[in-house]
Amino acid sequence: MKVKKNSGEVVAFNKEKLIRSLLASGATLDKANDIIDDIESQFYDGITSRKIYRLAFQKLKSSSKAHAARYSLKKGIMALGPAGFHFEKFIARIFELQGCQSQTNIVVEGSCTSHELDVVIKKDNHIAMIECKFHGSQETKTDVKVPMYILSRFNDVKGNTYNFFGDKNQISKCWLVTNNRFTSEAIKFGTCSNLNLMSWDYPPQSGLKDLVSKYNVYPITCLTTLTMAEKEILLLQNILTVYNLLHNKDGFAKLKLSQSRVKNVMKECEEILNH
C-alpha cells in the first residue's frame, strides 16, 4: 500500500514506523497492534499520512488522553507558532532544565550590525546564542542556507563583550534549533563550521523529541482536554508546559473552567508527567 505524505511524496506504508510512534506515546505493544488492527480496514492505496495519524490519534484518545497527547507532540510543538515566539521560550525552558540560565529576545550590537538573539544561555561561565528556526509545516526542512546565515551572525558577535546575566561575557558558542528536520547538507555544513545543531530527531537520541521525553517538558499545546483558544490564554501568561500548568493555580483561574473540566485537565497532566 502506498501513502501520500504532506509533501506530496508517495512512499510505501511502514507499519513498523507507526508501531514505534504509538509505543513512544506510552502505549503497550499489544495496544499499538490493536489500534492498527482497528484502523487498517480504513486504509486504501494513496491514503495520506495525515489521515493515518488522525485515525491512530482518535483511537489512542479513546483509551488514554495522555497517550494521545504524547503521540501529538510534534503537532503540539508546531502549535507554539505561528510566529515562533512561544517556541523560543520553550527551547529556553529545555536548556534551563539542563542547568543553564537563559534570556530571550536580546538585542546586541555586533561588529558590523545589530542582532536580535532568540535565546542566550549561560552554563559553567560559557555563553551561547541560540537561534530558533520555526516551521509551521511538518514537511519543511531547514536547508543549508540557514546555518550559513546563522554562522555569519555568530561571527559578527563573537569576540565582543556583552552584559549578560549581570556580568560581562563573550559569546563563545552558537546553536541552531529547529522544530522539524535539517537537510543532509545543512548538517554537513553545521558540523564542519562547529555549529551546534538540534532538530526534531537530531542529534540521534538527543534531538528535540528525546529531550522533551527525558525532561518531561511537554508543551501545553499537546493537551487534548483544552481548546486551542484556552491554550492561547495560557501561553500569553507564559504557561508553556504541562508541568507549569499543573503547578500554577492562577492558570486554571484565568481559564474559568468548570470543576469537572479542571479535574479532567489535571488528570491528563498528571498522566502525561507520570509516563
KAJOPE-V804001 format. One record per backbone hydrogen bond with DSSP energy under -0.5 kcal/mol. CO is the residue of the C=O (numbers start at 0). NH is the residue of the N-H. If there is no record, write none. Layout:
# KAJOPE-V804001
co->[CO;CO]
nh->[NH;NH]
This chain:
# KAJOPE-V804001
co->[0;1;1;2;2;3;4;8;8;10;12;13;14;15;16;17;18;19;20;21;21;22;27;28;29;30;31;32;33;34;35;38;39;43;46;47;48;49;50;51;52;53;54;55;56;57;58;59;59;63;64;65;66;67;69;71;72;73;74;76;77;79;79;83;84;85;86;87;88;89;90;91;92;94;94;95;100;102;105;105;107;107;112;114;114;116;117;118;119;120;121;122;125;126;126;127;128;129;129;130;130;131;132;136;139;140;141;142;142;143;144;145;146;147;148;149;150;151;152;153;153;155;156;159;161;161;163;166;166;168;169;169;172;173;174;175;176;179;180;182;183;184;185;186;187;188;189;190;194;195;197;198;199;201;202;206;207;208;209;210;211;212;217;218;219;226;227;228;229;230;231;232;233;233;234;237;239;240;241;242;244;247;247;248;249;250;251;251;257;258;259;260;261;262;263;264;265;266;267;268;269;271]
nh->[12;45;46;4;10;48;7;4;10;2;14;17;18;19;20;21;22;23;24;24;26;25;31;32;33;34;35;36;37;38;39;41;42;46;3;51;52;53;54;55;56;57;58;59;60;61;62;62;63;67;68;69;70;71;72;75;76;77;78;79;80;85;86;87;88;89;90;91;92;93;94;95;96;97;99;98;121;119;107;116;109;114;109;107;116;105;104;129;102;127;100;125;122;171;172;120;174;118;131;132;176;133;178;139;180;142;182;145;146;147;148;149;150;151;152;153;154;155;156;156;157;110;159;170;163;168;166;163;168;161;126;171;128;195;130;197;132;199;141;186;187;188;189;190;191;192;194;193;196;175;177;207;208;198;205;210;211;212;213;214;216;215;241;221;222;230;231;232;233;234;235;236;236;238;237;239;219;244;245;246;247;250;251;252;253;254;255;256;261;262;263;264;265;266;267;268;269;270;271;272;273;274]
